[in-house]
Amino acid sequence: MCVGDLVEDVVVWAAGVARGGTDNPARISRTRGGAAANVAAFAGRLGTAVRFVGRVGDDAVGAALVRDLTDAGVDAKVQRQGRTGAIVIIVDPCGERTMYPDRAAAAELADVPDLWLSGARVVHLSAYSLVGPSLSVLRRASQIAHAEGAILTIDASSIALIDSIGPAQFRDLISRLQPTYLFANGIEADVGSLRDLATSGTTVVVKNGVEPTEIHLAGNGTTTVPVPPVDEVRDTTAAGDAFAAGFLSAVLDDADPVDAVKAGHTLARRVLGEPGATLSMTADEIGTARD
């Protein structure tokens, strides 16, 4: 089960260096977005039974996004009220992206029935929902997960988010939720001192782009897993979400953390040449990712 945002991504692939005050050639794609929804959709593509819990607007865009999740095999439990959120993502020729989020209805997730939050073996939370009314939903989801013996995971999500909350308060919020796994990229881990959250109950997984992924265990034990080379990186959008989906699907198949990281790498590399949170996979590739 994934709890968090479902929004529309407007992905702009810039053709060159931006020039202010005039036209800039680009390829523009509209795709499903939202960190938690992306994880759910990617996991669904792997054949994993997955549920998504979130909120969209009561509008045509929101309805289309929910259909997209359903088509990916996701059981979508979605509130509909207000205006569906959107993120404009500017991707430079090197694949790095700059995001302009307007979360709108996604930021107002609240009063979720316990039935929506129970019965999962793995519960994945997006840190974007640590602010506003959604925080109470994450707290309740974590309580139910712990009571039911589920694996609980959280993605740190954003440097800007950590800065806005404050690194110390961000660490405190994560610590109180007591995740089994915490995902972060290297800069997020540095800014928030997130490696310090590795305890007997929490493993911290730190992604470093093309450099080895770190697995931090309690007692300062650290293992690194090399990242397989990728021919071309065109768009890093949602690569972290694909990693989480591959990792968690492997964990559901009883993989250890090292093998789960390898599964995460396999799935993440598939989105690096696609616009936004899209995934082109053959049946053989899907089987390889699950293996």
PyMOL commands that set and color helices and strands:
alter all, ss='L'
color gray80, all
select helices_A, chain A and resi 35-45+60-71+104-108+114-117+127-130+134-147+159-165+167-177+186-192+194-197+218-220+239-252+257-271+283-290
alter helices_A, ss='H'
color red, helices_A
select strands_A, chain A and resi 2-3+7-14+26-33+50-56+74-80+86-91+97-102+122-126+151-155+181-185+203-208+211-216+222-225
alter strands_A, ss='S'
color yellow, strands_A
deselect
rebuild
show_as cartoon
